[in-house]
Amino acid sequence: MTLIKSFNVEIVSSGDNTLPPSGLVKLSLIDVSIADAPAISLAELRLRCGGLMPINLPLTFDSSLIDPRRSYALAVRIEKDDRLYYINTSRHSIEPGTVSGTQRVTVDQIASGPGQLSL
C-alpha cells in the first residue's frame, strides 16, 4: 500500500549563495544502511533554477518503502551542463517515518583546479 508523505527541505550554502543560471538541483532521499555499497534512492526531485540560495523544496516519498531498521539521509547536488557546482559534503541523517518541520541541508561549493568556479 502506497502511503505518500512529504516534508520541506531548505538548501543553503556554506559560502557563496549564487546558483549557476539554469542549474540543475537534485534532492534525494537515500538509504545509506549498507557500508561500501551505493546508496539506494527512495525519492528524488530535480528542478532547474538559478539565482540565490536558500532554495526551499518539498520532497515527497512513499513511506511504505521506509524500514525503521535502516538508515536514511538527504543528498543534494547542484550541476550545470554535467559539471558539479555544489554538493552536501556532510551526511544529513533523517528519519523519514517521523520527520517534521523543515530540514536544512548545507551544500559546499566545489573548487575547480587552483581557483573557484566562475558562474
C-alpha positions as CSV (number, residue, x, y, z in Angstrom):
1,M,0.0,0.0,0.0
2,T,1.4,3.4,-1.0
3,L,1.5,6.0,1.7
4,I,2.7,9.3,0.4
5,K,4.4,11.7,2.8
6,S,6.3,14.9,2.3
7,F,8.5,17.4,4.1
8,N,10.2,20.6,3.3
9,V,13.9,21.0,2.6
10,E,15.9,24.2,2.7
11,I,19.1,24.1,0.8
12,V,21.7,26.7,2.0
13,S,25.3,27.3,1.0
14,S,28.3,27.3,3.3
15,G,29.8,30.2,1.3
16,D,28.8,31.7,-2.0
17,N,25.0,31.8,-2.4
18,T,24.9,32.1,-6.2
19,L,23.4,29.3,-8.3
20,P,24.5,28.9,-11.9
21,P,21.9,30.1,-14.4
22,S,19.6,27.1,-15.2
23,G,21.4,25.0,-12.6
24,L,20.0,21.5,-12.0
25,V,19.2,20.9,-8.3
26,K,18.9,17.2,-7.4
27,L,17.5,16.5,-4.0
28,S,17.3,12.8,-2.9
29,L,16.2,10.7,0.0
30,I,18.6,7.8,0.1
31,D,19.1,4.6,2.0
32,V,22.6,4.6,3.4
33,S,22.4,1.4,5.5
34,I,24.9,-0.7,3.7
35,A,28.5,0.3,4.1
36,D,30.7,0.3,1.0
37,A,27.7,0.0,-1.3
38,P,26.0,2.6,-3.5
39,A,23.1,4.4,-1.7
40,I,19.6,3.5,-2.8
41,S,17.4,6.4,-3.8
42,L,13.9,6.3,-2.5
43,A,12.8,9.7,-3.7
44,E,14.3,12.3,-6.0
45,L,13.3,15.8,-7.0
46,R,15.0,17.5,-10.0
47,L,14.5,21.2,-10.6
48,R,16.2,23.8,-12.8
49,C,16.7,27.1,-11.2
50,G,19.2,29.9,-10.9
51,G,19.7,32.9,-8.6
52,L,20.4,32.9,-4.9
53,M,20.1,30.4,-2.1
54,P,18.4,29.3,0.0
55,I,16.2,27.0,-2.1
56,N,13.1,25.7,-0.4
57,L,11.6,22.5,-1.9
58,P,9.1,19.9,-0.9
59,L,10.2,16.3,-1.1
60,T,7.5,13.6,-1.5
61,F,8.2,9.9,-0.9
62,D,6.3,6.6,-0.4
63,S,6.5,5.9,3.3
64,S,5.7,2.3,2.8
65,L,9.3,1.9,1.5
66,I,10.7,3.0,4.8
67,D,12.2,0.3,7.1
68,P,12.8,1.7,10.6
69,R,15.8,-0.6,11.0
70,R,17.6,1.1,8.1
71,S,19.5,4.5,7.9
72,Y,18.4,7.3,5.7
73,A,19.9,10.6,4.6
74,L,19.3,13.6,2.3
75,A,21.6,14.2,-0.6
76,V,21.9,17.4,-2.7
77,R,23.8,18.0,-5.9
78,I,23.7,21.2,-8.0
79,E,25.0,20.9,-11.5
80,K,25.1,22.7,-14.8
81,D,26.0,21.0,-18.1
82,D,27.1,17.9,-16.2
83,R,29.5,19.9,-14.2
84,L,29.2,19.8,-10.4
85,Y,28.9,23.2,-8.7
86,Y,27.6,22.3,-5.1
87,I,27.2,19.2,-3.1
88,N,26.5,18.4,0.6
89,T,29.7,17.1,2.0
90,S,28.4,16.2,5.4
91,R,25.9,13.4,6.0
92,H,22.4,14.8,6.7
93,S,20.7,11.8,8.5
94,I,17.0,11.7,8.7
95,E,14.2,9.5,10.0
96,P,11.6,9.7,7.2
97,G,8.9,8.0,9.2
98,T,8.9,10.6,11.9
99,V,10.3,13.7,10.2
100,S,8.6,17.0,10.8
101,G,9.3,20.6,10.1
102,T,11.9,21.9,7.6
103,Q,15.2,20.0,7.1
104,R,18.1,22.4,6.4
105,V,20.9,20.9,4.2
106,T,24.1,22.8,3.7
107,V,26.0,22.4,0.4
108,D,29.6,23.3,-0.3
109,Q,30.9,24.9,-3.5
110,I,33.2,22.6,-5.5
111,A,36.6,24.1,-6.4
112,S,37.8,23.8,-10.0
113,G,41.5,23.5,-10.2
114,P,43.5,26.2,-8.4
115,G,40.7,28.7,-8.3
116,Q,37.0,28.7,-7.5
117,L,34.3,28.1,-10.1
118,S,33.2,31.1,-12.2
119,L,29.4,31.2,-12.5
